[in-house]
Amino acid sequence: MAKYSRFTIDIDEKFNQTLNDLAKGGSKADVIRNAVATYQYLKREVPNNNSGKNISITDANGNVEKDVILP
């Protein structure tokens, strides 16, 4: 059986509304778990700004619209 940890965070109303909007069809916990999993994947793929790799947003034609820099 999987062991789970619980934690409590304080969030402001704007962040709470963002979670509500993203959680349509799921839970806020699901949104947070998916966000952490996505962040973990991206950090693994692009560990730092000196890695020579980039995360980019492209349009339908493959043109880079924006490079994303992770904190």
JOWOFEN-V716016 format. One record per pair of residues at least 4 apart in sequence whose C-alpha atoms are under 7 Angstrom apart, sorted by sequence separation. I is the first residue (numbers start at 1). GAP is how many residues later the second one is. D is the distance in whole Angstrom. If there is no record, write none. Layout:
BEGIN
I:GAP:D, I:GAP:D
END
This chain:
BEGIN
11:4:6, 12:4:6, 13:4:6, 14:4:6, 15:4:6, 16:4:6, 17:4:6, 18:4:6, 19:4:6, 20:4:7, 23:4:5, 26:4:6, 27:4:6, 28:4:6, 29:4:6, 30:4:6, 31:4:6, 32:4:6, 33:4:6, 34:4:6, 35:4:6, 36:4:6, 37:4:6, 38:4:6, 39:4:6, 40:4:6, 41:4:6, 42:4:6, 43:4:5, 47:4:7, 58:4:5, 59:4:5, 11:5:6, 23:5:5, 46:5:6, 58:5:5, 59:5:7, 58:6:4, 59:6:7, 46:7:6, 57:7:6, 58:7:5, 20:8:7, 23:8:6, 46:8:7, 56:8:6, 57:8:6, 19:9:6, 22:9:7, 57:9:5, 56:10:6, 57:10:6, 56:11:4, 55:12:6, 56:12:6, 54:13:7, 55:13:5
END
